Amino acid sequence: MIEWFEAWFDEDYALLYSHRDEEEARVAVERALRVAPELQEGPVLDLACGTGRHLEILRRTNPLTFGMDLSKALLGMAPGGLRPWLLRADMRRLPVKVGALHGICLWFTPFGYFSDEENRALMLDLGSRLKRQGVLVMDYLNADLVTRTLEPEDVVERGDVRAQSRRSIEGNRLVKRMVLTHRNSGEMRDVMESIRLYTPGELQEMAVRAGLRLRRVLGTYSGEAFHVDSPRWIGIFEKAW
Ligand SMILES: C[S@@+](CC[C@H](N)C(=O)[O-])C[C@H]1O[C@@H](n2cnc3c(N)ncnc32)[C@H](O)[C@@H]1O
């Protein structure tokens, strides 16, 4: 069976999320570098890098930064100069040595895609790949805000694509079901997202088990402190042992 995250992250995703652009990435990376200067040196992984919008900025400061993603389509859309620095792999099987990385970044919610067991195993794995005092940037959603402000339905049109979305909270997951219509060809497809909603406390508890200590929590890409109505929960952790 093909999982939702194997099917969805392609050219249609890139078009519908094109407002998540290079400028947003620049602001986020510049702020993260100030809170976590460890990202400036040594091997750093932009995990689930997509088209490489953060990777390109990170590499201006640290030329040992590399990216990894499962989506052939998104990796194929990355700027040509990034090619030697891109890997295609599943984050559940990281092809990286234990203790090798100075930093790992997960930008724009690539966490919570799997079962609880697999998400927890992934967090442990991320901790193990970091060297002592390495940093993890976990850019995750604000689960409480998402639940309180859920928009059950909307329609978005970008370029040739019309996306009708229905959102619901199913158990402890945010589920978004979309019908995409390519207006020129009339071609239609169904896609979905299903993200486990973790509270900040649950994320921290998982991170502690992975040997990570919370250094700072930001609520926006520009670096405001997290509060209950913040759009993001960006945890910056350091490997404690
Ligand atoms: C919401 S996008 C974020 C992309 C990028 N970080 C950004 O901010 O533009 C999530 C990314 O996770 C990747 N992804 C999903 N499942 C994955 C997996 N099992 N292993 C590696 N990458 C995965 C997708 O292909 C996609 O690029």
The ligand as an SDF file (V2000), in Angstrom:
LIG
                    3D

 27 29  0  0  0  0  0  0  0  0999 V2000
    5.6410   19.7220    4.2900 C   0  0  0  0  0  0  0  0  0  0  0  0
    6.9580   19.2180    3.2620 S   0  0  0  0  0  0  0  0  0  0  0  0
    8.2870   20.2350    3.8040 C   0  0  0  0  0  0  0  0  0  0  0  0
    9.3820   20.3490    2.7870 C   0  0  0  0  0  0  0  0  0  0  0  0
   10.5150   21.3210    3.1110 C   0  0  0  0  0  0  0  0  0  0  0  0
   11.1150   21.0590    4.3960 N   0  0  0  0  0  0  0  0  0  0  0  0
   10.0190   22.7470    3.0300 C   0  0  0  0  0  0  0  0  0  0  0  0
    9.9030   23.4110    4.0590 O   0  0  0  0  0  0  0  0  0  0  0  0
    9.7250   23.1930    1.9120 O   0  0  0  0  0  0  0  0  0  0  0  0
    7.3750   17.6300    3.8960 C   0  0  0  0  0  0  0  0  0  0  0  0
    8.5090   16.9370    3.1910 C   0  0  0  0  0  0  0  0  0  0  0  0
    8.7070   15.6630    3.8140 O   0  0  0  0  0  0  0  0  0  0  0  0
    9.1010   14.7490    2.8020 C   0  0  0  0  0  0  0  0  0  0  0  0
    8.8590   13.3860    3.2930 N   0  0  0  0  0  0  0  0  0  0  0  0
    7.6730   12.8220    3.5330 C   0  0  0  0  0  0  0  0  0  0  0  0
    7.8220   11.5780    3.9980 N   0  0  0  0  0  0  0  0  0  0  0  0
    9.1540   11.3500    4.0420 C   0  0  0  0  0  0  0  0  0  0  0  0
    9.9360   10.2330    4.4330 C   0  0  0  0  0  0  0  0  0  0  0  0
    9.3680    9.0980    4.8740 N   0  0  0  0  0  0  0  0  0  0  0  0
   11.2720   10.3230    4.3600 N   0  0  0  0  0  0  0  0  0  0  0  0
   11.8600   11.4740    3.9030 C   0  0  0  0  0  0  0  0  0  0  0  0
   11.1620   12.5750    3.5130 N   0  0  0  0  0  0  0  0  0  0  0  0
    9.8220   12.5050    3.5900 C   0  0  0  0  0  0  0  0  0  0  0  0
    8.2190   15.1310    1.6410 C   0  0  0  0  0  0  0  0  0  0  0  0
    8.6460   14.5760    0.4250 O   0  0  0  0  0  0  0  0  0  0  0  0
    8.2710   16.6370    1.7160 C   0  0  0  0  0  0  0  0  0  0  0  0
    9.3200   17.1710    0.9550 O   0  0  0  0  0  0  0  0  0  0  0  0
  1  2  1  0
  2  3  1  0
  2 10  1  0
  3  4  1  0
  4  5  1  0
  5  6  1  0
  5  7  1  0
  7  8  2  0
  7  9  1  0
 10 11  1  0
 11 12  1  0
 11 26  1  0
 12 13  1  0
 13 14  1  0
 13 24  1  0
 14 15  1  0
 14 23  1  0
 15 16  2  0
 16 17  1  0
 17 18  1  0
 17 23  2  0
 18 19  1  0
 18 20  2  0
 20 21  1  0
 21 22  2  0
 22 23  1  0
 24 25  1  0
 24 26  1  0
 26 27  1  0
M  CHG  2   2   1   9  -1
M  END
$$$$
